[in-house]
Amino acid sequence: MAAAMRWSVRLIVFLAGAAGIAVLLGLAVVRLPEFGAREHPYRDATVAVAQRQHAPNVVSSINFDQRGFDTVGEEAILVAAVVGAATLLRLDRDESEEVSRATEKPRLLAATKLSGYLLLPVTLLVGADVVVHGHLTPGGGFQGGVVLATGIHLLYVAGDYPALRRMRPLPWYEFGESGGMGAVVLLGIAGVLSGAGFLANVLPLGSTGQLASAGTVPVFSIAVGLAVGSGMIVLLAQFFRQYLSATGESR
């Protein structure tokens, strides 16, 4: 009886929430501009603000300026996901982080190994460029952070897992993830202290096309790139450690 009542309460709560979302979604759809029309109020508003803030990449202007508070939420979700995965995949008492040295190494093509080593610095350079120039050209902290994180793992593709472990000491990247998130919060507090509002663009805007331009947009992008890149490295490290501990594979 009690279980049936609990199920009924959950169903009522769900239906109430679903009805509210349906009403809001319906109102939003009704107010959408006509498909194919020449009038696009959202496009016009965002492009105008991006031009005023000297940020040629309108997408980065939206993410790191016009809707910065939403970006903070997305970043917090990523941090929470990494923490949750690291907690779930942590080593049990009967597991060992040491990888077996007795296991025969899998055969690796020389071309694959050479490509991994050669593309590693190129990929890291491209990732850094995507992060730093995100306010000027397509890219930004999210995209560049993922490129940096996956680029480091080309060492694993090249068959050198010990070198990968040396290149990614996890405490550094754990600090980088929290430091990037903390930098974003500090940017928001700086806006509040200036009287302009949380995450307001309070830095000098500079000139369009220059690296030091768009105010807080590139700083925000770099902080997000640091947090995303570090978080992805920490996350992938947990999966690698779990897999290698279970298989005893050594590469």
Order of alpha helices (4+ residues) and beta strands (2+ residues): alpha-alpha-alpha-alpha-alpha-alpha-alpha-alpha-alpha-alpha
